[in-house]
Amino acid sequence: MLIQWYPGHMHKASKEVKEILPQVDLVIEILDARIPFSSQNPMLADLRGDKPCIKILSKSDLADPNITLQWQNYLEQEQGVKTLALTTEQPEKMRQLTELCHKMLPTKAGSDTNPPGADLHLPEGGRAGRPGIKPIHTLIMGIPNVGKSTLINILAGRMIAKTGNEPAITKTQQRIDIGNGIILLDTPGMLWPNVENKNSGYRLATTGAIKDTAISHDQIAFFAAEYLLQHYPDLLRARFQLEQLPESEQQLLEVIGKKRGCLRSGGRIEMDKVSKILLAELRAGTIGRISLETPMMMEKELAELVIIREQKEAKKKMRKEKWKKSG
């Protein structure tokens, strides 16, 4: 499924990011631990250049822990990249982020620290805190509904960013002092203009990164059901009390629909209703800890994407040649 969902404030935010990056010491990108590849913004890799980057695998309590570890090892192969697997259920662990910021930039902020939420003075020149202390300016980014605002509030020790399950809550850029010599530059959650990999589009929709009004529940639930049958059959059996697993995603949704009373007159299954149930339980972690992609899957899909791009380019070239001949 190709996703093209790019509200106006996201376009504005992408321009602001380009403008502000020269002032940034460190980039923090929040990824969904269930879909680390699909939830990363391909624009960021090009924009940040050689600036150090911390990739936070958020919602790691919902993801398969073995696959999360695979992703951390994979992502840290890139120069200047470190990872943290975090969950909002462990706020004390979230504060490891400030320690990692200082480790990655030991010449910044010195050994002097301010408590979370402390009021740093910002005179001309952008220096915060006591004289001689240079703060670490970090740009924090993430797709909608990935837990960025919750993380900011925990780090700051007070309510600063709006939170919610609805994607695209943050609408404007914010400058936030979280103490310990660290200034966060927050941006709205940004998707990119066109999610090229169709599987990434499905995964983003499955985890709730894209507003439900922009998708077909049936279509996404079929994708999720097929994946769960293949990769997490035991979790399906346990959650929906199935003695025998159905052979297809259609049959799985029908069985769940019967068990949950999603019936129309004549005993037909109300597919939209059962689709919403499956997606809601997957997103909440009720079915179990599930990851929707692995590094090996990503490598395969990227190779396929290269072929698709080459085919599109070849067709485009042919159309141009025909147009020239006909002209």
Buried (B, 14 or more C-beta within 10 A) or exposed (E): BEBEBBBEBBEBBBEBBEEBBEEBBBBBBBBBBBBBBBBBBEBBBEBBEEBBBBBBBBBBBBBBEEBBEBBBEBBEEEEBBBBBBBBBEEBEBBBEBBEBBBEBBEEBBBEEBBEBBBEBEBEEEEBBBEEEBBBBBBBBBBBBBBBBBBBBBBBBBEEBBEBEEEBBBBBEBBEBBBBBBBBBBBBBBBBBEEBBBBBBBBBBBBBBBBBBEEBEBBEBBBBBBBBBBEBBEEBBEEBBEBEEBBEEBBEBBBBBBEEBEBBEEEEEBBBEBBBBBBBEBBBEBEBBBBBBBBBEBBEEBEEEBEEEEEEEEEEEEEEEEEEEEEE
